[in-house]
Amino acid sequence: MDHICLALPILAGKSDAARQFQKELDTARKAEYAKSEERIGITKELWYIASLPSGDHYVAYMESEDFNKALGSFVASKDDFDLWFKQCLADVTGVDLNNPPAGMALPELMSFYQAG
């Protein structure tokens, strides 16, 4: 199981839009979100907003049997929901997952604990 945590800076003045995006995922688009996650192979996804001295950041945690495969599927997806998600993410972070930044590396997992 892959455990991934991403940190993405939220563009100045876009924190309310970032919150609204996440609210929409958990309400009006929840069923579409679930179908997308299942289709690409994400089994858990949590989103946070961290207020740091450098500004607000999204912190996203995901679990997947094969995150690189899931990310590749999502990047290549032309599904209406996935395109909407990628556009919303780009609008608030500047990161276009239709064309991920060259050299974008996944964070290195340094420690893992799980009870039982």
C-alpha positions as CSV (number, residue, x, y, z in Angstrom):
1,M,0.0,0.0,0.0
2,D,1.4,3.4,-1.0
3,H,0.9,6.3,1.5
4,I,1.3,9.7,-0.1
5,C,1.2,13.2,1.3
6,L,1.4,16.2,-1.0
7,A,1.8,19.9,0.0
8,L,0.7,22.4,-2.6
9,P,0.8,26.2,-2.0
10,I,-2.6,27.9,-2.5
11,L,-2.3,31.0,-4.6
12,A,-2.7,34.3,-2.7
13,G,-6.4,35.3,-2.4
14,K,-7.6,31.7,-3.3
15,S,-8.1,30.2,0.1
16,D,-11.8,30.7,0.1
17,A,-12.1,29.1,-3.4
18,A,-9.9,26.2,-2.1
19,R,-12.3,25.7,0.7
20,Q,-15.3,25.9,-1.6
21,F,-13.7,23.3,-4.0
22,Q,-13.3,20.8,-1.1
23,K,-16.8,21.5,0.2
24,E,-18.2,20.8,-3.3
25,L,-16.3,17.5,-3.3
26,D,-17.9,16.5,0.0
27,T,-21.5,17.5,-1.0
28,A,-22.8,18.0,-4.5
29,R,-20.0,16.0,-6.3
30,K,-19.4,13.3,-3.6
31,A,-20.8,10.5,-5.8
32,E,-18.7,11.6,-8.8
33,Y,-15.7,11.9,-6.5
34,A,-16.1,8.4,-5.2
35,K,-16.5,6.9,-8.7
36,S,-13.3,8.8,-9.9
37,E,-11.3,7.6,-6.9
38,E,-12.4,4.0,-7.4
39,R,-11.7,4.1,-11.1
40,I,-8.1,5.4,-10.7
41,G,-7.4,3.3,-7.6
42,I,-7.3,5.7,-4.7
43,T,-8.7,4.0,-1.5
44,K,-8.4,7.0,0.9
45,E,-7.9,10.7,0.3
46,L,-7.9,13.5,3.0
47,W,-7.4,17.2,2.2
48,Y,-6.3,19.8,4.7
49,I,-5.5,23.5,4.5
50,A,-2.5,24.5,6.6
51,S,-1.9,28.1,7.4
52,L,1.8,28.7,7.3
53,P,4.0,31.8,7.5
54,S,4.5,31.5,3.7
55,G,0.7,31.3,3.1
56,D,-2.0,28.7,3.0
57,H,-1.2,25.3,1.6
58,Y,-3.2,22.2,0.7
59,V,-1.9,19.1,2.4
60,A,-3.4,16.0,0.8
61,Y,-2.9,12.4,2.1
62,M,-3.8,9.5,-0.2
63,E,-3.6,5.7,0.0
64,S,-3.4,3.5,-3.1
65,E,-2.1,0.0,-4.0
66,D,-0.1,1.7,-6.7
67,F,-0.1,5.5,-6.5
68,N,2.1,6.1,-9.6
69,K,-0.4,4.1,-11.6
70,A,-3.3,6.0,-10.0
71,L,-1.7,9.4,-10.7
72,G,-0.9,8.4,-14.3
73,S,-4.5,7.4,-14.8
74,F,-5.8,10.7,-13.3
75,V,-3.4,12.8,-15.3
76,A,-4.5,11.1,-18.6
77,S,-8.2,11.1,-17.7
78,K,-10.6,13.1,-19.9
79,D,-13.6,12.1,-17.7
80,D,-15.8,15.2,-17.1
81,F,-15.4,15.0,-13.3
82,D,-11.7,14.5,-13.5
83,L,-11.3,17.5,-15.8
84,W,-13.4,19.6,-13.5
85,F,-11.3,18.5,-10.5
86,K,-8.0,19.3,-12.3
87,Q,-9.3,22.7,-13.4
88,C,-10.4,23.6,-9.8
89,L,-7.0,22.5,-8.4
90,A,-5.2,24.5,-11.1
91,D,-7.3,27.6,-10.3
92,V,-6.4,27.6,-6.6
93,T,-2.8,26.3,-6.7
94,G,-1.5,27.0,-10.2
95,V,-0.7,23.2,-10.6
96,D,-2.1,21.8,-13.8
97,L,-2.3,18.0,-13.4
98,N,-3.2,17.7,-17.1
99,N,0.5,18.6,-17.6
100,P,2.3,18.1,-14.2
101,P,5.4,20.2,-13.7
102,A,8.6,18.7,-15.0
103,G,10.6,17.2,-12.1
104,M,7.6,17.1,-9.8
105,A,8.6,14.4,-7.3
106,L,6.5,12.7,-4.7
107,P,7.5,13.4,-1.1
108,E,9.7,10.9,0.7
109,L,7.9,8.9,3.4
110,M,10.2,9.1,6.4
111,S,8.3,7.3,9.1
112,F,5.2,5.1,9.4
113,Y,3.3,3.8,12.4
114,Q,0.0,1.9,12.4
115,A,-1.6,0.3,15.4
116,G,-2.3,-3.4,15.4
